[in-house]
Amino acid sequence: MPMTAIFATMLIALILDRSGPRSLAVPCLFLCLILSVWLFLWEIYSPEYGFRMPWIQVEMEPCVALVRVA
Amino acid sequence: MSGAAITESPVVIALGRLILLLMLLALAAIISAAMAIQYAFGELPCPLCLLQRVAMFGVCFGIIQQLRNGTSERSTGLSLIFTILLLVISVRQTLLDLFPRPGHEYIGSAIFGIHMPVWSVLIAMALLLGFAVKLALFGGSHAVPETEGKRMSRFIQGLCIYVIVICAINFLSVVLQCGFGECHTSGYKLL
């Protein structure tokens, strides 16, 4: 439902900007933006990791050692 | 040399509009290519890929407003918001699939050796650069020049309608792929 609603609001915004009441086009676009951000956050959230990405963590020890030497 | 003198020159206004037109053309071509890959090669877009298309349509919305009603900071702002959304989504997806592991690998085939999410990062960066150059060199607000030819005006109108049409096709495609639930890349839910 969210993705369908997102594309529907974007299409309505484009149509309103072209041939409907233009004052409603931008609010429709912002509704689309809010739905998009919400769905994006929902998609990337993992119950295991949250919003973190542990698979791209780097080893800190070599970096710390380099700083100490400098 | 004053800023006002620069912004009032017809050549400067025309160049500013040309940049916007090229950006809209590029976006329309990119979305059309993505749709061609989807329909011709059966590579269904993932939810984040679909959100990136939405972000590109959002950028198109701002550019269309500027081409039809004259350039303005407000429309540029709308386009920039969606450009940043495109950048955030594509960077996150690139990082998500950076190290292939079960259930996480780049979706779809590579184009010129680069996968779609990475292309999206490059596209977002190019859009940011385009808006920055346009604002820096040609300013923010101009009315539509009266000297603009009918042929150019028709071309812009046609391009705007084309963007609406491909958005409508994408909407129908999303309805078929996702129905009224979650989106999956395994197949069209309603077919």
Chai-1 contact restraints between the chains, C-beta under 6 A:
chainA,res_idxA,chainB,res_idxB,connection_type,confidence,min_distance_angstrom,max_distance_angstrom,comment,restraint_id
A,M1,B,F180,contact,1.0,0.0,6.0,A-B,restraint_1
A,M3,B,L50,contact,1.0,0.0,6.0,A-B,restraint_2
A,M3,B,V174,contact,1.0,0.0,6.0,A-B,restraint_3
A,M3,B,C178,contact,1.0,0.0,6.0,A-B,restraint_4
A,M3,B,C183,contact,1.0,0.0,6.0,A-B,restraint_5
A,T4,B,V174,contact,1.0,0.0,6.0,A-B,restraint_6
A,T4,B,V175,contact,1.0,0.0,6.0,A-B,restraint_7
A,T4,B,C178,contact,1.0,0.0,6.0,A-B,restraint_8
A,I6,B,V54,contact,1.0,0.0,6.0,A-B,restraint_9
A,F7,B,N170,contact,1.0,0.0,6.0,A-B,restraint_10
A,F7,B,F171,contact,1.0,0.0,6.0,A-B,restraint_11
A,F7,B,V174,contact,1.0,0.0,6.0,A-B,restraint_12
A,M10,B,V54,contact,1.0,0.0,6.0,A-B,restraint_13
A,M10,B,F57,contact,1.0,0.0,6.0,A-B,restraint_14
A,L11,B,C167,contact,1.0,0.0,6.0,A-B,restraint_15
A,L11,B,A168,contact,1.0,0.0,6.0,A-B,restraint_16
A,L11,B,F171,contact,1.0,0.0,6.0,A-B,restraint_17
A,L14,B,I164,contact,1.0,0.0,6.0,A-B,restraint_18
A,L14,B,C167,contact,1.0,0.0,6.0,A-B,restraint_19
A,L29,B,F61,contact,1.0,0.0,6.0,A-B,restraint_20
A,S36,B,L51,contact,1.0,0.0,6.0,A-B,restraint_21
A,S36,B,V54,contact,1.0,0.0,6.0,A-B,restraint_22
A,F40,B,L51,contact,1.0,0.0,6.0,A-B,restraint_23
A,F40,B,I89,contact,1.0,0.0,6.0,A-B,restraint_24
A,E43,B,P47,contact,1.0,0.0,6.0,A-B,restraint_25
A,I44,B,R92,contact,1.0,0.0,6.0,A-B,restraint_26
A,M53,B,L95,contact,1.0,0.0,6.0,A-B,restraint_27
A,W55,B,F99,contact,1.0,0.0,6.0,A-B,restraint_28
